[in-house]
Amino acid sequence: MATDPGPTDSGAGQPVADGPAARGRTAAHGAGHVASAVVSVRPAEAAALAARIATLPQTEIHAVSGSRIVVVMEGPDARALADRLDAIAALPGTQAAALVFEQALEPMDAA
């Protein structure tokens, strides 16, 4: 079975995020929703916009490559994720923001 190399920045192999969303579960209760999106921007604005997106709650930058930013989000429900994606799309400098994946997570059993 192949192992996941983890999140990286613009292909340089440096970790960008390793929080709960990157591991596929929410921090508070082990349940909720997780989603990923691709945000298109001008390449010269990618780093600054990625930093701004990273300040949003329960939102992490998985990678930045050229004009694309890969974002991982988590939240209590799909509506919260859709609202956050709308907020990202409305940021100055965002050309497009597209949802790529969304999944409802089951609560993790208490150990």
Secondary structure as GFF3:
##gff-version 3
##sequence-region A 1 111
A	DSSP	beta_strand	32	41	.	.	.	ID=ss1
A	DSSP	three_ten_helix	43	45	.	.	.	ID=ss2
A	DSSP	alpha_helix	46	54	.	.	.	ID=ss3
A	DSSP	beta_strand	59	65	.	.	.	ID=ss4
A	DSSP	beta_strand	68	75	.	.	.	ID=ss5
A	DSSP	alpha_helix	78	89	.	.	.	ID=ss6
A	DSSP	beta_strand	94	105	.	.	.	ID=ss7
###
